[in-house]
């Protein structure tokens, strides 16, 4: 039997390779190959643009093991003859933590207070009351001033119930929120609604969390109609993929003061400096960083190493999203 050749990004720290079993050939693949490289099992770099540079130089690939949970660009790149597996669990913790941080940032008015910090304006903290009044269309007298909101008892609509969605739910649990789950298909124990019920669920969602994969069905899922259905002042959190939200509709809803949003992903991406989304009110943007922690690569490579062990033992691969 020929030795299994495992190709990996040459930029990976060498100590991570200790996770792989013996009896294989590890092949470092540079970011800009100058010749053909033969490998059986390919671990693409986590960024699509880097993988797209490498792929034309590879020969013999039968399995592509992503370092990421999302594989939409990878299946398109390698075609139907290659088995593609995702790295479910590699960044569930980091993405769930970002989601929690995003929710708290919006409810605690962190963007406002960050701006005041850099202006050295302590007394302007009462602007929190004005933000609250406008967001919730609540202009009743306030005493004392409202300077933040609570997560406790909020109604959360969680759209996407894979490993990351379940991790987010576990993190939300201690805060006494009311969670409604949505996925591609309905199921019980726990109750999960089908995505075609989404419009009927949105009017009750004070916080909408998107953590579903990008597919032809999910692209543009949240548009002007869906944002209009959300309650006044609701929070939209996109931890998934930019194209799931219609950007023009998001800009309009934010500028109208109807909702607020925290997004780690955008459409287009990178977001051009002149794009109107940058200047929208009640918005937090991070540049697609939610999964990027020191623990990400070790987790992803351990998953790849376990897949290699399965191949060597003649066992079926796990997390298969495309059977080649």
C-alpha positions in Angstrom: 0.0 0.0 0.0 1.4 3.4 -1.0 2.2 5.8 1.8 -0.5 8.3 2.5 0.6 11.8 1.5 -0.9 14.6 3.6 -0.5 18.1 2.4 -0.7 21.0 4.9 -0.1 24.7 4.8 3.6 25.3 5.1 3.0 28.2 7.4 1.6 26.0 10.2 3.9 25.8 13.3 5.9 22.6 13.1 4.9 21.6 16.6 1.3 21.1 15.5 2.4 18.3 13.2 3.1 16.1 16.2 -0.7 15.3 16.3 -0.4 13.2 13.1 0.2 9.4 13.3 3.4 7.8 12.0 3.5 6.0 8.7 2.4 8.9 6.5 4.3 11.5 4.5 3.7 15.1 5.6 4.0 17.5 2.6 4.3 21.2 3.3 2.5 23.3 0.7 3.7 26.8 0.2 1.4 29.7 -0.3 2.6 30.2 -3.9 3.7 26.8 -5.3 6.0 26.9 -8.3 5.4 23.3 -9.4 3.0 20.4 -9.2 2.5 18.8 -5.7 1.1 15.3 -5.3 -1.0 14.7 -2.1 -3.8 12.3 -1.2 -5.2 14.2 1.7 -5.2 18.0 1.6 -5.6 20.4 4.5 -6.4 23.7 2.8 -5.4 27.1 4.3 -8.4 28.6 6.2 -8.8 31.5 3.8 -10.5 30.9 0.5 -8.2 33.2 -1.5 -5.1 31.2 -0.3 -6.7 27.8 -1.1 -7.6 29.1 -4.6 -4.0 29.9 -5.3 -2.8 26.4 -4.2 -5.4 24.2 -5.7 -4.3 24.4 -9.4 -0.9 23.0 -8.4 -2.2 19.9 -6.5 -2.5 16.5 -8.0 -4.1 13.3 -6.7 -6.3 14.8 -3.9 -9.1 12.5 -2.9 -9.9 14.1 0.5 -10.0 17.8 1.4 -10.2 18.4 5.2 -11.1 21.9 5.9 -9.8 23.7 9.0 -13.1 25.6 9.1 -16.7 24.7 9.8 -17.8 26.4 6.6 -16.8 24.7 3.3 -18.9 26.4 0.7 -15.9 27.8 -1.2 -14.0 24.5 -0.8 -16.6 22.3 -2.4 -16.9 24.7 -5.3 -13.2 24.7 -5.7 -12.4 21.0 -5.7 -15.4 19.7 -7.6 -17.6 16.7 -6.9 -14.9 14.0 -7.2 -13.2 15.0 -4.0 -14.5 14.1 -0.5 -14.8 17.3 1.6 -15.0 17.3 5.4 -15.5 20.2 7.7 -13.8 20.9 11.0 -16.9 20.9 13.2 -16.0 22.1 16.6 -12.7 23.8 15.7 -14.0 27.2 16.3 -17.3 26.6 18.2 -15.9 28.1 21.4 -14.3 31.1 19.9 -17.3 32.0 17.7 -19.8 31.4 20.5 -17.7 33.7 22.7 -17.6 36.4 20.0 -21.4 36.1 19.7 -21.8 36.7 23.5 -19.4 39.6 23.4 -21.3 41.1 20.5 -24.6 40.8 22.3 -23.3 42.4 25.4 -21.6 45.2 23.4 -24.9 46.2 21.9 -26.9 45.9 25.1 -24.4 47.7 27.2 -23.8 50.4 24.6 -20.1 49.7 24.4 -19.7 51.6 21.0 -21.0 54.7 22.6 -18.9 54.5 25.7 -15.8 53.6 23.6 -16.3 56.8 21.7 -16.8 58.8 24.9 -13.6 57.3 26.3 -11.6 58.6 23.4 -13.2 62.0 23.7 -12.7 62.1 27.5 -16.4 62.9 27.9 -17.6 61.5 31.2 -20.7 63.7 31.3 -22.0 62.6 27.9 -22.8 59.2 29.3 -26.5 60.3 29.5 -26.5 59.9 25.7 -27.4 56.3 26.6 -30.9 57.5 27.5 -31.3 59.1 24.2 -30.2 56.0 22.4 -32.6 53.8 24.4 -35.5 56.2 23.8 -35.0 56.3 20.1 -34.3 52.6 19.7 -37.4 51.5 21.6 -39.6 54.4 20.8 -40.0 55.0 24.5 -40.0 58.7 25.4 -41.4 58.4 28.9 -39.5 60.2 31.6 -36.5 58.3 32.9 -35.2 58.3 36.4 -32.4 57.6 36.8 -31.1 57.8 33.2 -31.0 54.5 31.2 -27.4 53.9 30.3 -27.5 50.2 29.3 -29.8 47.2 28.9 -30.0 43.7 30.4 -29.7 40.4 28.6 -31.8 38.7 31.3 -35.2 37.5 30.1 -34.6 38.6 26.5 -36.3 36.6 23.7 -33.6 35.1 21.5 -34.1 33.6 18.1 -31.2 31.3 17.2 -31.1 30.6 13.5 -28.7 27.6 12.9 -28.4 24.7 15.3 -25.2 23.0 14.5 -22.3 22.6 16.9 -21.7 26.4 17.2 -25.4 27.1 17.6 -25.6 24.6 20.5 -22.5 26.1 22.1 -24.1 29.6 21.9 -27.2 28.2 23.5 -25.2 26.7 26.4 -23.5 30.1 27.0 -26.8 31.9 26.9 -28.4 29.5 29.4 -27.3 31.2 32.7 -28.7 34.5 31.6 -32.4 33.4 31.8 -33.2 34.1 28.2 -36.0 32.6 26.2 -34.5 30.7 23.3 -36.3 29.7 20.1 -34.3 27.5 17.7 -34.5 27.4 13.9 -32.7 25.1 11.5 -33.2 23.7 8.0 -35.7 21.1 9.2 -37.9 21.0 12.2 -37.3 18.4 15.0 -38.1 17.8 18.6 -36.1 17.2 21.8 -35.2 20.0 21.9 -37.8 21.8 19.8 -36.3 23.2 16.6 -38.5 25.1 14.1 -38.0 24.8 10.3 -36.5 27.8 8.5 -39.7 28.3 6.6 -41.3 29.3 9.9 -38.8 32.2 10.3 -41.0 35.0 9.3 -43.7 34.0 11.8 -41.0 33.9 14.6 -39.2 37.2 13.9 -41.8 39.5 15.5 -41.0 38.0 18.9 -37.2 38.1 18.5 -35.5 40.8 20.6 -32.2 39.2 19.6 -31.7 37.4 16.3 -28.5 35.3 16.1 -27.5 34.0 12.7 -25.1 31.0 12.8 -26.2 28.9 9.8 -24.1 27.8 6.8 -24.1 29.7 3.5 -26.1 27.7 1.0 -28.2 28.7 -2.1 -31.2 28.5 0.3 -29.7 30.7 3.0 -28.2 33.5 0.8 -30.3 36.6 1.3 -32.4 34.9 4.0 -32.6 38.1 6.0 -33.8 41.0 3.9 -36.0 44.1 4.2 -39.1 42.1 4.9 -37.5 40.1 7.7 -35.9 43.2 9.3 -39.3 45.0 9.2 -40.8 42.0 11.1 -38.3 42.4 13.9 -39.4 44.4 17.0 -38.3 48.0 17.3 -34.8 48.1 18.7 -34.1 44.4 18.2 -30.4 43.2 17.9 -29.3 41.3 14.8 -26.1 39.3 15.3 -24.4 37.8 12.3 -21.8 35.2 13.2 -22.3 33.2 10.1 -21.7 34.5 6.6 -22.2 38.0 5.1 -24.4 37.0 2.2 -27.1 35.5 4.5 -28.0 39.2 5.2 -29.0 41.5 2.4 -26.6 44.4 3.0 -28.6 47.1 1.4 -31.6 46.2 3.5 -29.4 46.2 6.6 -28.1 49.7 5.8 -31.6 50.9 5.4 -32.9 49.3 8.6 -30.0 50.7 10.6 -30.3 54.2 9.2 -34.0 54.2 9.9 -33.3 53.4 13.5 -35.4 50.3 13.4 -32.8 47.7 14.6 -29.2 47.5 15.7 -26.7 45.0 14.6 -23.3 43.4 15.4 -21.6 41.6 12.5 -18.4 39.7 12.1 -19.1 39.1 8.5 -20.2 41.3 5.6 -21.2 41.2 2.0 -19.0 42.2 0.2 -15.9 41.1 2.2 -13.5 42.8 2.7 -15.9 45.7 3.2 -14.6 48.6 1.0 -13.7 51.8 3.0 -16.3 53.8 1.2 -19.2 51.4 1.9 -22.2 53.0 3.6 -22.4 50.2 6.2 -19.3 51.6 8.0 -21.2 54.8 8.9 -24.5 53.3 10.0 -25.7 54.0 13.6 -26.1 51.3 16.3 -23.7 49.0 14.5 -20.6 47.0 15.6 -18.4 45.6 12.9 -15.5 43.3 13.4 -13.5 42.1 10.3 -14.2 38.4 10.3 -12.2 37.6 13.4 -14.7 35.5 15.5 -12.9 32.2 15.0 -9.4 33.5 15.2 -7.8 32.6 18.6 -4.6 30.9 19.6 -6.6 27.7 20.2 -8.1 27.5 16.7 -5.2 26.0 14.7 -4.4 23.3 17.3 -8.0 22.2 17.4 -8.3 22.1 13.6 -5.2 20.1 13.1 -6.1 17.6 15.8 -9.4 17.1 13.9 -7.4 16.6 10.6 -5.0 14.1 12.4 -7.9 12.1 13.7 -9.3 11.9 10.1 -6.0 10.6 8.9 -6.0 7.9 11.6 -9.5 6.9 10.4 -8.2 6.6 6.8 -5.3 4.4 7.9 -7.6 2.2 10.0 -10.1 1.8 7.1 -12.8 3.6 9.2 -15.3 6.1 7.7 -14.5 9.8 7.8 -16.6 12.1 10.0 -18.0 15.5 9.2 -18.4 14.6 5.5 -20.2 17.4 3.7 -19.4 16.0 0.2 -18.8 12.4 -0.7 -16.4 12.2 -3.6 
